[in-house]
């Protein structure tokens, strides 16, 4: 199944070792997603959002090349009382 990222700035494929490469920099994402395509969208100067299917995986900046995860989309959601 091909996943489409119509609003992404770039579509990249996760390498076998779990990375995406942009601007000659390597950002570790996850080996679980190796071979899968992800969409990345620039949200601020040097800040990018990584998306897999309908999920926001996390943000990285091109200075540190470190992916910071977003909140767990599968986690427990508590409603205020």
KEKE-3310 file (N, C-alpha, C; in steps of 0.2 Angstrom, whole numbers, plus 5000, padded with zeros to 4 digits):
npx = (5004:5003:5008:5002:5008:5002:5003:5016:5033:5044:5046:5053:5063:5065:5080:5089:5095:5087:5086:5084:5089:5094:5099:5113:5114:5111:5097:5091:5078:5069:5072:5062:5054:5061:5063:5051:5041:5041:5034:5040:5039:5043:5042:5047:5061:5074:5067:5059:5044:5041:5031:5022:5011:4996:5001:5010:5027:5038:5048:5063:5078:5089:5101:5105:5101:5093:5079:5065:5052:5034:5019:5013:5003:4995:4993:4985:4971:4965:4950:4945:4936)
npy = (4994:5011:5025:5042:5058:5072:5085:5086:5093:5086:5069:5055:5040:5028:5022:5006:5005:5013:5027:5044:5054:5071:5085:5081:5076:5065:5058:5049:5038:5026:5008:5000:5006:5004:5005:5011:5025:5041:5057:5073:5089:5106:5116:5127:5138:5128:5117:5102:5092:5075:5063:5048:5039:5043:5049:5059:5058:5064:5079:5086:5095:5103:5107:5099:5086:5077:5068:5072:5064:5065:5066:5050:5043:5032:5031:5031:5041:5053:5060:5076:5078)
npz = (5000:4995:5003:5004:5005:5004:5009:5013:5013:5008:5003:5010:5011:5024:5029:5029:5041:5049:5047:5041:5028:5025:5018:5018:5031:5044:5052:5065:5066:5067:5066:5065:5055:5043:5026:5024:5018:5023:5027:5027:5034:5034:5048:5055:5055:5051:5058:5057:5054:5056:5048:5048:5039:5046:5057:5068:5070:5076:5079:5072:5072:5060:5065:5077:5073:5080:5083:5091:5100:5097:5107:5113:5101:5103:5116:5133:5134:5144:5149:5155:5171)
capx = (5000:5007:5005:5003:5009:5000:5005:5023:5038:5048:5045:5059:5062:5069:5085:5089:5098:5082:5088:5082:5095:5092:5105:5119:5114:5107:5093:5089:5070:5068:5073:5055:5051:5065:5060:5045:5041:5038:5033:5043:5037:5047:5037:5050:5068:5078:5063:5055:5040:5041:5025:5021:5004:4992:5004:5016:5032:5042:5052:5070:5081:5095:5108:5107:5100:5090:5072:5061:5045:5028:5016:5011:4996:4992:4993:4978:4968:4960:4945:4944:4930)
capy = (5000:5017:5031:5048:5064:5078:5092:5086:5096:5081:5062:5051:5033:5026:5017:4999:5007:5017:5034:5048:5059:5077:5090:5078:5075:5058:5058:5042:5038:5019:5003:4997:5009:5004:5004:5014:5032:5046:5064:5078:5096:5111:5120:5133:5138:5122:5113:5098:5087:5069:5060:5041:5038:5049:5050:5063:5054:5069:5084:5087:5101:5101:5108:5094:5080:5073:5067:5072:5061:5069:5062:5044:5043:5026:5031:5032:5048:5054:5066:5080:5077)
capz = (5000:4995:5008:5001:5009:5000:5012:5015:5009:5005:5005:5011:5013:5030:5027:5033:5048:5053:5047:5035:5026:5023:5018:5020:5038:5046:5058:5067:5067:5069:5062:5064:5049:5038:5020:5023:5016:5028:5025:5032:5033:5038:5052:5057:5053:5053:5062:5053:5057:5053:5048:5045:5038:5049:5064:5069:5074:5080:5076:5072:5069:5056:5069:5081:5070:5085:5083:5098:5098:5100:5112:5110:5098:5105:5124:5136:5134:5150:5148:5161:5174)
cpx = (5004:5004:5007:5003:5008:5003:5013:5028:5042:5045:5051:5058:5067:5074:5085:5091:5093:5083:5084:5088:5092:5098:5111:5120:5109:5103:5090:5082:5069:5069:5066:5052:5055:5062:5054:5046:5038:5038:5037:5041:5041:5041:5040:5057:5072:5074:5059:5050:5040:5034:5025:5014:5000:4995:5010:5021:5036:5045:5059:5072:5087:5102:5110:5105:5097:5083:5069:5054:5040:5025:5014:5004:4992:4991:4986:4977:4963:4956:4945:4937:4926)
cpy = (5006:5022:5037:5054:5070:5085:5092:5090:5091:5074:5058:5044:5032:5021:5011:5000:5012:5025:5038:5053:5065:5082:5087:5076:5069:5059:5051:5043:5031:5014:4999:5000:5008:5002:5008:5022:5036:5053:5069:5085:5101:5116:5126:5133:5132:5117:5109:5093:5081:5065:5053:5040:5044:5051:5054:5060:5058:5074:5084:5093:5099:5103:5102:5087:5075:5073:5067:5070:5066:5064:5056:5044:5037:5026:5032:5039:5049:5060:5069:5078:5084)
cpz = (5000:4999:5004:5006:5005:5002:5014:5010:5005:5008:5005:5013:5019:5028:5031:5040:5052:5052:5041:5034:5023:5023:5021:5028:5039:5052:5059:5069:5070:5064:5060:5057:5043:5031:5019:5021:5022:5025:5030:5030:5037:5042:5055:5054:5056:5057:5057:5057:5053:5054:5045:5045:5041:5055:5063:5073:5078:5076:5077:5069:5065:5059:5073:5078:5075:5084:5090:5096:5101:5105:5109:5108:5101:5113:5126:5136:5139:5148:5155:5164:5176)
residu = (UNK:UNK:UNK:UNK:UNK:UNK:UNK:UNK:UNK:UNK:UNK:UNK:UNK:UNK:UNK:UNK:UNK:UNK:UNK:UNK:UNK:UNK:UNK:UNK:UNK:UNK:UNK:UNK:UNK:UNK:UNK:UNK:UNK:UNK:UNK:UNK:UNK:UNK:UNK:UNK:UNK:UNK:UNK:UNK:UNK:UNK:UNK:UNK:UNK:UNK:UNK:UNK:UNK:UNK:UNK:UNK:UNK:UNK:UNK:UNK:UNK:UNK:UNK:UNK:UNK:UNK:UNK:UNK:UNK:UNK:UNK:UNK:UNK:UNK:UNK:UNK:UNK:UNK:UNK:UNK:UNK)
# end
